[in-house]
Amino acid sequence: MKRKHVSSSNICSIGYESESLTLEIEFNTGSIYQYYAVPAYEHDSLMAASSHGSYFSQHIKDRYRWRKMK
């Protein structure tokens, strides 16, 4: 999945696959996680947020099924 680099203190890049509703986040630690059944509006809002990390913590983390990829 292609990810877009973002300016964040804890997130390095974010990718989204609309067909499978999969959100992929690479953290600055090098860990990569995929979140499943994430609506497109969540990805759009995450990308538009003034703080990607805060948006992630408040709206995505622990709300969607996830899997650590790396």
C-alpha positions as CSV (number, residue, x, y, z in Angstrom):
1,M,0.0,0.0,0.0
2,K,1.3,3.5,-0.8
3,R,1.5,5.8,2.1
4,K,1.9,9.5,2.2
5,H,4.4,11.1,4.5
6,V,2.9,13.4,7.2
7,S,4.4,15.9,9.6
8,S,3.7,14.4,13.0
9,S,5.6,13.8,16.2
10,N,4.6,10.1,16.3
11,I,3.2,9.2,12.8
12,C,5.6,8.9,9.8
13,S,3.1,8.0,7.0
14,I,-0.5,7.2,6.3
15,G,-2.0,5.1,3.5
16,Y,-5.6,4.1,2.7
17,E,-7.1,1.5,0.4
18,S,-10.7,2.5,-0.4
19,E,-11.8,-0.9,-1.9
20,S,-11.0,-2.8,1.3
21,L,-11.4,0.2,3.7
22,T,-8.0,-0.5,5.1
23,L,-6.0,2.3,6.8
24,E,-2.3,1.8,7.2
25,I,-0.2,3.8,9.6
26,E,3.6,3.8,9.9
27,F,4.7,5.2,13.2
28,N,8.0,7.0,13.8
29,T,9.2,4.0,15.7
30,G,9.1,2.0,12.5
31,S,6.0,0.0,13.4
32,I,3.3,-0.4,10.8
33,Y,-0.3,-1.1,11.7
34,Q,-3.3,-1.8,9.5
35,Y,-6.8,-0.8,10.7
36,Y,-9.8,-2.5,9.1
37,A,-13.3,-1.4,8.1
38,V,-12.3,2.3,8.4
39,P,-14.7,4.6,6.5
40,A,-13.2,6.9,3.9
41,Y,-14.3,10.0,6.0
42,E,-12.0,8.8,8.8
43,H,-9.0,8.7,6.5
44,D,-9.9,12.1,5.0
45,S,-10.4,13.6,8.5
46,L,-7.1,12.1,9.7
47,M,-5.2,13.6,6.8
48,A,-6.9,17.0,7.2
49,A,-6.3,17.1,11.0
50,S,-4.0,19.7,12.4
51,S,-2.6,17.0,14.7
52,H,-2.6,13.5,13.0
53,G,-1.5,11.9,16.3
54,S,-4.4,13.4,18.3
55,Y,-6.9,12.6,15.7
56,F,-5.6,9.0,15.6
57,S,-5.8,8.7,19.3
58,Q,-9.3,10.1,19.6
59,H,-11.0,8.6,16.6
60,I,-9.2,5.5,15.3
61,K,-7.1,3.8,18.0
62,D,-9.1,1.2,19.9
63,R,-12.1,1.8,17.7
64,Y,-11.2,-0.4,14.7
65,R,-9.9,-3.9,14.4
66,W,-6.2,-3.8,13.7
67,R,-3.1,-5.9,13.0
68,K,0.6,-5.1,13.5
69,M,2.4,-5.6,10.2
70,K,5.9,-4.8,11.3
